[in-house]
Amino acid sequence: MPGFHSLQCLAPVADETAAGSTTATGSDRSGASGTGSLGRSLDSGIGSLADCIYAVWRGQARSVQTGSLSLSPNRQEVLFLQRRSLPPLSQLAQPELKLAGIRIDPQYNTCSRMSYYTSITIHTLLQEGILGQERRISGPPEGSKINYVSWSPDDRHVAFTIREADKEEGPVSFLSLWIADVRTGDAKPLIGPPQFGLNTIFESYSWVDDTTLVVCTIPSSRGAPPRKPLTPAGPKIQANEEKLIIQNRTYQDLLKDSYDCDLFDYYATSQLVLVSLDGTTQLIGSPALYTDVDPSPDGKFLLVSSIHRPYSFIVPKGRFPKTVEVWNCDGNLVKRVCDLPLAEDIPIAFDSARKGRRSINWRSDKPASLYWVEAQDEGDPKVEVTPRDIVYTEEAKSDTPQIVAALDLRFGGIMWGDESLALVYEGWFKMRKTRTWIIYPGSPEKEKRLLFDRSSEDVYADPGYPLRRQTPFGTSVIAQFKNHTGRKALLLSGKGATPDGNIPFLDLHDIETGEKERIWQSVKEKYYENMAALISDQVDGDLTVDKLKILISKESQNEPPQYYLRCWPDQIVTQVTQFPHPYPQLTDLKKEMIRYERNDGVQLTATLYLPPGYEPVRDGPLPMLMWAYPEEFKSKDNASQMRGSQFAFAGIGFTSALLWLARGFAILDGPTMPIIGEGEEEANDRYVEQLVASAQAAVDEVVRRGVAHRAKIAVGGHSYGAFMTANLLVHASDLFCCGIARSGAYNRTLTPFGFQAEERTLWEAQKTYIDMSPFMLADRIKKPILLIHGEDDNNSGTMTMQSERFFSALKGHGALCRLVLLPLESHGYQGRESVMHCLWEMDRWLQKFCVDAKITDPKLDVVNSDEQVTIDVKQGGAEPEDDNEAELGLRGPSLFSSL
C-alpha cells in the first residue's frame, strides 16, 4: 500500500517568503479554471490548502465551542474544557476488541477511540456578567487524558477521570477518578489504581449526594483475560426451528462465539463502590454487567440496570436480557422493577418498541419516584390498539404503579414540572406526527390536555421547548413563570424557522389560555443569536420575566460564537467570552443561503460559499464542489421549508468541503435533496427521479448565478451522501465532472432489512432496492469516482465491504475509479494521518478531474479525461505517471516512519 501523504505535501500551491507573504508557484491555471486574477489573489491572500488546514487544526484546538463549556448547577461558575484536536494514528492502533456492538480498549478497560480533554480551567461568572480570573485545575500528571467531567450537586467540586499518558514500556495504568476543588482548582485522586481501576465500558460514576459518589470499578477478584481456545469447541450454529419472524438491520461488531461471550463478561463486569470525598470506600452489590447506576434525586436509592446471559449473535448489547432494580445505598435490594428477556424480535419499523417496561427513570420532580412506559401493542406498530403506550409512575418503596398518561402514538419523552404540571410527548414516524400533552401527575383523574399537534417535519410550526430550572436535588424540571396576568406560563425556546431562515426566540406561553408573548428574538440582520442557558433559576417559587437572566450565543458569518448575558427588565447585554477566530485565513469568506425550484415545484435551498475576494463579474465562474445528503419527507410543503441561517458562523471540520475555498473553489454546501412520498406513497419508489431533479436544479442555479462553470462541478458526500454521489454519477453523469464518495453503501441487497428511513424489506420492495443501488448499474458510471472508506467501519449498513465490492464492479467495467481504505478508521475519520491523507486524496481528485478537466465540446460542456486506467490503492495497483501531481507538489514521503 502506498504510504500516507503528509500535511507538508498537501497541495502547497504557494511558498511563504521571509516577510510572511506568499508567492504563487506552479503553472497559472487561470485559463483552465476560469478564475482569472482570483487564483493569484487567493494564493497571496489565503495561502495553500495545507496552510488553511493547519489553521483549522490549530483553531479548533484553541477555540472553545459550546460543547466545551459547562455551567455549574448554580450558574455561578464556568468550566472551559480544552480538547485535543486530532490523535495520531498510533492511538487508533492500540489493541481493540469488538464485542456486542461496542469497541473496547482492553488496556484501559474503557471504550476505545474516545476523544478527551487536555486541561480544565474555571472562571467565576461575576454579577456584572463578566468572567473572573482564570483558575486552572492542577494536579493531574502531564499529558493526562481527561474524560467524564461532572459537577457536584453543591457546585463545590468537579469530578473527572484520568488516563495517564501512554508509556513507552511497561503496563498502562487503569483509569482513576479525581476530584478538584472549584474554589482553588487543586485536584487530587479519589479512587484508582492500584487498589481500584475504573471500568467505564458502560457506566463510569454518578454523584449520590454532595460528598458521595458511586463508581464502577474492575472487580478485585478478576484474573487474567480468557484465552482463545486453540481448537474450536464445535461448529457455530444458529437455528430458527420455531419458525419465528426475526428481522434485524446489519449490525456490526457483534459477538461471534462463546469465546467472545467470555471476553465480553470479563471486560464489562463491574463492582460498584461508594466513595466519599475523604477517600472512604464501601463495596456494594456483587460484580455484574452494570449498564446504568442512577441515584434517586434525594440520594437515598439507586436505580441499577444490568444485562445478563443468554447473549445474542445477531443483535447488539442493547437488546440483551436486562434487569432493573431499586437498591438502597448500602446495596440491598428494595425491589425488582423488571427482568426483560432477550429482544431479537423487535420489528424493524421505526415506530417499534421493546416488549415490557422501558424508559425506566427517576422522576426529576420527586425525591424518589420512578416512571416507565409499557407498549400495549407488544411493540409492533402493525397492531391496531388504543392506547398504544401507557406511562406509569410509582414510589421507590411501593408496588402499586399508577397511570399518569395513556397515549395513542408512541411515547417520545416526558418533562416533569411538579404535581400540577408535566409535558408528555408522543409521535408516529410513519406519518411524521408529533403531539405534546399537558398532564397533571398529582391528579390522575384529570384528562390530559393537548398542547401542540403538528408534523415533525414542519419546522415553521415548531413552538420550541420549555426552559428548565434546577431543583434543590440538582435535577431539572420545567421552569414555570408568572406572566403579567399572574397566571402560570412556560418559557419556550425555539429555533424560529422562517422563510428567511432561523430566527431563534423566547415565547412566554400561558398554560391556561395558550396565549403567547414573545419576550426575545434574535436580531434578523448580520448576526445569529441563540438561547444557551437560563441563569436566573435559583429562586424559590415561580420565576418572573422582570428578573430574567439568560446566556445567549451570538455569531455572524465572519465572527465565531461568543456568549453574552442578557438581563431583564432593561435587557442589558454584557459580553462574557472573547474567543479568537479559529481560522483567520477564511475570515472574509462569502456565505449566502439561496433558494431555487425543482421541476415539480418543490422549493430547494442550499448554502453557497465563495472564496474571500471573489467577484463573479471580474473573476468568472469557478470550479465547484457540491456536498450533499438526501433526506426523506412526507410533505412537499415541509420539504420546501428553509432551515438554518445565513448569518451563522461557518464552522469548518477537519474534512469539511469548505477547506476548498482556499483552493479557489465555490462550495455548495447542503443543497437539499428531498425524497418525498406523500400519503401512502413510499418516498424511495421515486428516489432516483427526485434525486436527479434536485441535482439538476442546483446545477442550473449556480450556473445561472455565474459562480460555477457547468463543466467543472464535482459532487461529493459522506455515508448516505456517498450513496447519493454514486447514484448521481449513474443517472446524471452530464451534470458532474467527477465524484467523491466517502464511507458509503452502494448495494442495497446487502442491507435487506431496511436502510436509512426505508422500513420495507428487500422482499417487500425488491424493485426499489435494486433501482436505488448504483452497484447494479456500475457499468453506466463514466465519470471519475473516488471511493474512501474506513477499514474498520462499524456503522450499520456501511460496512467496508460495500466500497470494496463497488470498486471491483467499477474496475470490472473499466471505470475511472480509485479506492482508498484508511487503516484503523471507522465511519468517521479520527487519526491525524488518516484525515490528512483523506484531504490529500480529495484535493488530488478535484485538481485533476475538476480544475484541470478538459472540455471537448464547449456547447455541451462535456468533460473528457485522457486517463482510462483504474487506480487501486488498496490492492497496490499501478498508478499512471501524473505530471500534474508532481507539478502540484502532491507527492511526498510516507508518514509510516513517523508512527
N, C-alpha and C positions, 0 to 999 in steps of 0.2 A: 504494500500500500504506500502511495506517496506520502511524504511527511506533511505535518501541519504547516501552513503558511502563517507567518507571524505578523504582528501588528506593524513592524517596521517595513515589511514588504507588502503592505496592504495599500495598493494604488497610490504611491507617492507621486502625485502629479505636480507637486511644487517643492522647491528646495528653499529652506529657510536661510536667509542671509544673516550676517553678523548684526545688522541693525534691527532684525526682527521682522523685516518684510519678507515677502515671498516672490519668487520669480518662476514663471511657468516653464516647465520642461517638457520635452517630447514634442510631437508634431502638433500643429494648430488644426483643431478639428472643427473650426467654426463653419466651414463649408458643409461638412458631413452632418454635424449635429444641428445646424440651424440656430446656433446660439449667438453667432456674431461676436460682438465685443463682450457679451456676458461671460463666455468661457474664460476670458482673460481676467475680467473683473472678479469672478469667483476665485480664481487661483490667487489673486493678490489680496482678496478680502477675507475669505473663509479659510483658505488653506486646503490641504488634502483631506480625503475621506479619513485617512489614518489620524490626522490632527483632530478632526471632528469626533471620531470615535473615542480618542483619548480624552477629549473634553467631556464627552458624555460619561465616560468611565469615571473620571475624577469628579465630575459634577455630581453624579449620583452617590459617590462615596461621601461627599462633604455636605450635600444638601439634606435637609430633614423634611421628609414628606409627611403627610397626615398619619400614615401607619407607624411612624417612628416618634410620635409624640403622644404622651399619656398623661391625662389629668388625674390627680388624686381624687378619692371619693368626696372630699370636702371642697374640691375645686380651688384649693389654695396653693398647691404645688404642681409642678410640671416636670415630667421626665422627658429628656431628649435622648433617643437611642440611636447610636451610630452603627450603621450596618456595613459589613464587608461587601464590596461590590460584586466581584466575580471570584469564586475559588479557583485555584489551579486544578488542572485535570487530575493531578496526583491525589487530590482528596476524593474524587469520584472513583479512583482506582482502588480504594481501600476495600477490604472484604465486605461482601454484602450478601444477605440471604433474602430470597424472595418466597415469602410464605403467607398463605391465606389472604392474598391481595394486598399485602403490605411489604415494605422493604426494610430490612433490619440491619443495623450496624452491629455486628456481634462483638466488636472490640469494646464499644461503649455501652452496649445493651440499650440502644435507643433507635429511633427511626433514622434511617440513612438519608443522606443528601439534604440535611437540614441547613437552612441558612442560619445565620447567627449575628448577634450584635458584638461589637468590639469594645464599646465603652458606654457608660451611662452618666449623664450629668443631670443635676437637679436645679431648678430655679423656683423661687417663690413668686407667685403672681400677686404683686402688691395691689393695694386698694386703688391706686390711681391707674391700674391697668397695665403697668409695665413690669418687666421681669427683673427680679432681684439678682444679686450676684450669683454667678455660677458656682455650684458645688459639685465637684467630680467624685463619683463613687470610687473609693480607693481600697486596695486590699487584695483583689484577685491577682494571681500571678500574670506576668507579662505574656501576652499572646493568648489569653484565655478566651474561649468561645462562650458567649452568654446567651441563654435561652430562658423561656418560661418566666418572664418578668411579671410580677403582680404586686399590688399594694396590699398592705394590711388593712383591715376594716377601719382602724382608727387613724390611718394616714401616717403613722409614726415610723413605719418600716416598709422596706421594699425587699421582696424575696426574689431570688433568681437562681438558676442552675449554672454550673460552671463545667465546661470541658477544658481541661488544661491543654496547652499546646502540644501538638504531636511530638513524640520523642523519636529521635533517630534510632535509638537502641532501647531494648527492654520493653516490658509490657506497658500498655497505656493504663491510665487510671480511670475508673468509672466516674460517672457524673457525681457532683456534690451539690448540696443546697446551701446557699449563702444568704445572709441577712444583712441589710445595710440600714444604718440609722439615717433617717431622712434629714434630721437637723444638722448632722455633721458630715454625712457622706461616708463615714467609716463603715467598712463591711468586714464580716468575718464568716468563716464556715460554720454552719449549724449542724449539718449531718452529712457524712460522706465516708469515703474510704479512709482507713482500711476496715473499719467496723461495719459500715453500711455503704452500699453502692446503689444509686438511684436506678430504678427501672422505669423508663419513660416510653416504653413501647406503646402503651395505651394512655395511661394517666400519669401525671408527674406528682403534683401535690395540690392541696387546697387549704386555705385558711379556715380553721374551725371557729376561731374567735380572734381577739386582738393579739393573743400571746401563744396560740397553739396552732399547729399545722398537722395534717395527716399526709403522710408521704408514702409513695410506692417504692419499695426497695427490693433488691435482689435477696432471695432467701439465703440465710447464712448456711443452711444445710445443702445448698446446691453444689454439686460436684462438677466434674468435667463434662463438656458437651457430649451428647451421644455420638458414637462413632458409626459411620455408614457401614453397613454390612458388606463384606467383600462379595458374598453370594446372596442374591435376592431370595427372600423367603418364599417367593412364589410369583405367579403372574399377577398383573394388575387387572382387577375385574370390576366392571360396573355393569349393573343389570337393571332392567325395568320389567320384571316378570309380573308385576301387579298391573301393568299397562296404564300407569299414571301419566298424565299430561304434564310434563315439566319442560318449560321453555325459559332459556336464560340468554342474556346478551353475552358477548365474547369477552368475559372477564379474563384478566391475566394475573400472573404471579400466584396461581392457586397451589394448594397442596397437591402433591402428586402421589405420595405413597406413605406407608407407615413411618418411615424414617423422617419424612417431612413433618408428620404429626408430632413425633417425639421432639424434633428441633423446635417446633412452634411452642410446645409445652415448656421446654427448657428456657427459652428466652422470654416468653410472655408471662410466665408465672411470677407473681409479686407477693411480698409480705408487707402488709400495712403497718406503719409505725406512726404513733402520735409523738410529736416532738415539741417541746416548749422552747421559748426563746432563751432560756437558761441552759439549754442542751439536754435536759432530761428527756429520756425516750421510754416508750411503752409499746411493745408489740401487741397488736390486736388482730383477732381472727387468725385463720390458718392460711397458708400460701394457696393462692388460686390465680386464675387469669382474670384479674380485675380490670374492667374496661372503663369504669367510671366510679368515682367516690365523691359524693356531693354532700357536704354538711347542710343541715337544715338552717334556715335563717337565724334561729335562736341559738345555734351551736350545740344543741342537746342530742341530736340524732345524725346518723349517716345514712344516706341512700346509696347502697352498694350494688353495682351491677357487675356480673361476671359471666364469662362464656365457658362452656364445658363440652366434652365429647357427647355424642359422636360428631366428628367434623365432616366436612364435605370436600369432595374433589372438583365440584362444578360451580360452587359459589364462594365468595369471599367471607371473611370472618364476621361481617355484619349480619349474616344470615345464620350463623351457628346457634345452637341452643343457648338460651340466655336466662339467667336467674337474676331477679331484682329483689333485694331485701332491705328492710329497715333495721339498723343496729342502733344501740345506744353507743356513747362514746367510749365505753370500755370494750367494745367489740362483741357484746352479747346480742343475740338475735331478738328483735322485738316482734317482727312478723315477716313473712314471705309475701311479697306483692305478686309475683308471678314466676313461673318457670316455663319458658316458651320452648317448644320443640324446634328442631332444625327446619328452616324455611327455604327449601329448594323450589317450592312450587308457587311462589308469588307470581301472578300473571305479569307479562312484560309491559302491559299498558301503563301509562304514566299515572293514571288515577287508581292504581292498585295499592294495596297496603298489606302489612303482615297481619295474620290472624292473632287474636288475643290482645292483651294490653300493650299499648305502645305509647310513645311520647310521655314517659313517666318522669315527672319532675316535682320539685317543691313549688308550692305557690309562693310568689315573692311578696305577697301582702299579708301572709300569716306566719306565726312563729314556726309551726311545724305541721303543715298540711300538704298532702300530696294531691296531684291531679294526674289523670291519664285519659286515654282515648281508646275506645273499642269499636272496631268495624262491625256493623250489623249485616254486611253482605259477604262475610268471610274474606274481605279484602279484594273481592272480584268486582270490577266496575260493570261487568256484563249482567250482574244480578240486580234486578229491579227491586228495591226495598226502600221503605221510608220509616224511620230516619235511616240514613246510611252510616253515620258516625254518632256516637254518644260520648260526651265529655263527663267524667266523674271527678269527684273530689272526696277526700277522706283524711281525717286527722291521723297523725303518725301512730297513735296507740289504738285507734279504732278499727273495727272490722265491719263498719256499716257505711259503705260508699253512698254518696248522694249524687243525683244527676244535676249538673249545672247547665247543660246545653245539649239539645238534640239537633243534628244537622242533616240536611238533605243532600249536601255535597260533601266533599272530602275535607276533613279538618286540616286547616292550614296554619294554626298557631293561636296563641291567646296572650293578651296583655292584661295583667291584673292591676286593679286600682285599689279598691277596698271592698267591703261587703256590699256597697251600693252600686259598684261600677266595675265592669270588666268588658273587654272587647274580644270577641271571638271571630276568627277569620276562617272562611271556607272557600273552596274553589273546585273547579272542574276543568282540567286541562283540555279535554277533548273539545269543549266549547269555548275555551279561554274565558271562563266566567269566574268572577270573584265577588264575594259578599263579606260585609262586616256587620256584626250584630252587637248590640248593647245587651248585656245580661246583668242580672242582679244576684251575685253569689249568696248574699245573706237572705234572699227572699226567693227561693227556687220556685215558688208557686207563681211568681210573676212571669208573664210571657216575655220572651226575648223581643227586642225591637230592632228593626232593620235600620242600619245607619247609612251604609253605602252598598250599591249594587251596580256593577259595571263590568265591562270587558277588561280582562287583564292586559290586553293589547292597547287599550285606549288610554294613551299617556296624557292626552289633553284633559281627561276627566279624572285623573288621579288626584284625590283630595289630600294626599300626604299622610304621614303617620304621626301619632301623638308623641310629644316630647315626654320623657320620663324623668323622674326625680329619685334621689336616693332616700332609702328608709333608714331608721336607726340601726337596722340589722345589716346594712350595707348592700341590700338588694335594690332593684329598680322597679318602680311602679309608675303607672300613668300619672303625669303631673296634672292636677286639677286646679284650674284658675277660676277666679270670680270675675265676671265681666261687669260692665257699667250698670247692669240691672241687678247685680247681686246674685245672679244665677251661676251655676257651675258651667264651666266651659273647658273644652280641650284646646290645647295649642298645637295645631297641626303644622308640621314642616313638610313641604313638598318641593319637588323638582321644578314645578311650574312650566311644564312643556307647553309651548305655544307655536303657532305657525312661524313666529320669528325666532324660535329657539327657546331653550330653557331659561326661565326667569324664576329662580327659587323664591319661596315666600314663607311667611308665618301667618296662619289664619287662626283667629280666636273663634272656636265653633261652639255655639250654645248647645249643650247636650239636650235640653228640653225642646227647644223650638227649631233647631237646625240652622239658625241664622249664623252667618259668617261675617267677621270683621277682619279685614286684612291690616295687620299692625306693622308688617315689614315686608319689603320686597327688594330683591336685588336691583341694582341700577341696570338700565337697559342698554346703555351705550358704553363702549370701550372696556368696561370691567365685568367680570363674572363673580358674584358673591354667593356664598353658600353657608347654610347653618352648620356649625360644627359641634357646639355643646351648650347646654343650659347651665349657667353658672349660679344663678340666684335660686337654688332649690333647697338651701339649708335653712329653712324656716319651719316653724310649726304651723299646721293648718293649711288652708288653701293659699295658693300663690296669687299675686295681683300683678297686672301689667305695669302699673306705675313704678314697681320696684324690680322690673325685669332686667336681667343681665344675660347676654348671650355672647358666645365666642363665634365669630364668623371667619371664614376664609375669603380672601379677595385676591383675584388674579386677573391678568389680561393676556393677550396673545404673546406679549414680549416680557411680561413680568411674572415671576414664579409666585405660587400661592404664599400669601402672608396671612397671619392671624391678627384679628382685631377684636377688641372688646367694645361692645355696644351697650350702653346703659340708658334705660328709660327713667324718667318721663321725657327728658330732653333729647334722647338718642345721641348722647355724646359718644364719639368714637375715638378709641385710643389704639394705636398700632402696638402689637405685642412682640412680633418677631420681625427680623430683618434678614431673611435667608438670601444668600448671594444667588445670582443667576447660575444655574448648573452648567450651561454650555453657551458662553457668550458669543461663540462664533456664529450662532444662529439667532442672535437677539433680534435681528431685523427681518426675519422670515415673514412672508405674507401668507395669511390664512383667511380663507373665506368659505362659509357654508353655502353651497349652491343648490338650486332646485331645478329640476327638469322633468320631462314627462315621458313615460313609456308609451309604446304604441297602443296599449289598451286603456290609456287614460290614468294609470296609476302614477302618482307623483313620487319622484325619487329625489334623494338628497345625497350629498357627498361633501367631504371637506377637501378643498383644493388648497394645496400648499405650493408656494412659489419661492424660489431662492431669493435671498436678500439682493437688492439692486436690480432685479429683473424688471424690464418693461416690455410688454408684448409687442408694441408697435416698433420699438427700436431694435429689440433683440430677436424677434421672430419666434416661431413655435419651438418648443423644447422636446427632447425625448421625455417620455413619461413612464412612471411606474404606478400601476393601478393595483392597490392592495385591498382585498375584499373578503367578505364572509357572508354567505347567504343565510337568511332566516325565513322561517315558516310563519304564515299568518292565516287567520280565518276571515279577514275582512279587508277589502281593498281600501276602504276609508282609513282604517287604522294603520295599514301598511304605508299609507301616504303621509302619515304624520311626521313632523320634524322632531328629531331627537338630538340633544346636545346643544352646545353653544359655541358660536364662532369666536367668542371673547375668552374662552377657556385657554389656559396656558397649554402649549404644545409639549406634553411630556414625551420624551424620547427614550425608549428602551434600548437595550443593547443590540437587538436585532431589528430595530424599527426601520420601516421603509423610509422614514423621514431623514435618515442619515444620508440618503442620496440627494438631498437638497444641496449638500456640499459638493456634489459632482455635477451640478447644473441641471438636475432633473426637476421636472414638475412632478408632484406626487398627488394622486387622487386617492385619499385615504377613506376607507369605509364607505364606498359607494353602495347604497342599499340595493340588495338583490333579493327582493321579497318573492317568496314562492307561496302563492295564495291558493287556498282551497275553501271556497265559501260554501256554507250549508253542508250538504252531505258529500260534497266533492273532496277528494283527497288531494292535498297540495302537490305531492310528488308525482301524481299522474301527469302533470304538465310541467314537471321540473325543467326539462331541457328547453322547452319553448319559452318559459318565463325567464330563465337564466340568460338565454341569448338576447331576449328583448331588453332586459335591463342593461346588459353589457353594451348592446348597440346604442342605447340611449345615452349612456355615459360617454362613450367614444364620440358620438356625434356632438355632444355638448362641449367637450373640451376642445374639439377641433373648431367648432363654431366660435368659441371664445378666442381662438388664435393662440392658445398656450401650449398646445401639443401637436406634434407632427403625426398625421394619421398613420404613417408607415413606421413610426417609432414609438409605439405604445406597448409596453410589456405588462403582463398580468401576473399576479402572484397571490399567494395566501398560505396560511398555516392550518393544518388539521382539516376541518371541513372546507376551509378556503383553498387548500391544496386540491381537494376533490373537485371544487368549483373550477380551479385553474385548468386541470386536465380536461374537464368537460368542455370548457370554452375553446381549448385548442383542437378538440374534436369537432365541435359543432359550429364554431365561429372563428375559424382559423384566419379569415380575411381581416379580422379586427385587430389581431395582435401579432407582433413580430417574434415574440418568444414568451416563455412562461417559467415561473419559479414555483415549485410545489414542495412545501416543507411538511413532513410528518403527516401525510395524508393516507386515505384509504381509497382504493380505486376499483375494487371488485366487491360489489355488494353481496355476492353469493357467499362471501366469507364472513358476512355479518347477517346470517339468515333470520335471526330473531329480533330484527329491528335495529335502527341506527338513527342518530340524531333525534328528530321529532317523529320519525316513522314508527308507527306502532304495529303495522301489519307484518306478518312473517313473509319470507320468500315464497312460500307455497300459497299464500293468500294474494300476493301481488307480484307474481313472477315476472310479468312483462315490465312492471315499473322498476324492479330491482335490476333487471338486465339493461333496460334502456338508460338507466342512470349510471351504469358502470362504464367508465372510459376504458377499462381493461378490455371489455368486449369489443371495443372499436379502436384498438391500438393501431391497426393498420391505416387508420384515417388521420393520424397525427402527423402533420407535415412541417410543423414549426418546431424550433429548438425548445426542449424542455429540460430543466434542471430539477432533479429529484434529490432532496436532502432529507435524511431521517436519522433519528437517534437509534443506535444499535440495540438499546435496551428499552424501547418504548413500552410503557405499561398502561397506556391509555386504552380503554375499552374500544375495540374496533379498529384502531390504527396500529396494529402490530407491524413490526419492521418488515415482515414478510410481504406486506401489501406493496411496498415500494420495490422490493427485490423482484417480485413476480411481474409487476408492471414494467419494470425496466427490461426484464427478459422478453416480455411481449413486444415492447418497442424495438429493442435491438433485433429481435427476430424478424421485424418488418423494415429494417433499415432506417429507422427514425434517428434523427439527430438528437441524442439524449446523453445525459450524464447522471450517474448515481453516486451520491456521496453519503456514506454511512459514518456517522460520528460515534467513535467508540465510547462506551460507558454512558452515553447520554440517553435520557428518557424522552418524554413527549415534548418538553421544553428544554432548551439547552442551557446548561449552567456553567460548565467548565470554561475557563478563560480561553484556553487554546481552541476549544470547540467553537465558541462564539466568534473568535477572530477568524477562524478558518471558514466558518459559515459565511461571514461577511465577505471574505476574500472570494469565495466561490460565486456569491451573488454578484459582486462587483465585476468580476471577470465576465460572467454571462451577460450582464447588462451592457458592458462596454463593447463586447464582441458582437452580440446579436441584436442590440437595440441602438446604441450610439453609432456603431460602425456598420449598421445594416445597409446592404446595397439595394438601391431602388432601381429595378429594371424597367418598370412601367410607371412613370410619374403620374399618369392619369389615374391608374388604379391603386397606386402606392403599394405595389406588391413587393415584399421583401424576399430577396434571394441570397443564399449563402453558398460560398464555394465549398464549404466543408461538408462532406457527406459520410463521415465515419462516426462510429459510435464510441463514446468515451466512457469507459467502465472503470471508475476509480476503485470500487470495491474489489473487482477481480484483477486489478492491475493491468487493465487493457492498455494498448499503446496509445499514447497521446500524439496527435499530429503536431508538427512544428507550427509554432504560433508566433510570428513576428510581432503581432500586436501585443501579445502577452509580455514579450521582452521589452517592447517599447514603453509599456506602462509600468515596468518595474515590478511585475506581479510575481515573478519567480523568486524564490528565496529558500533558505536552508530549512531543514526540518526542526521543529521545536521539541522532538522527542528527546534530544540531547539535554534539554533544559528541564526535563521532568524529574 
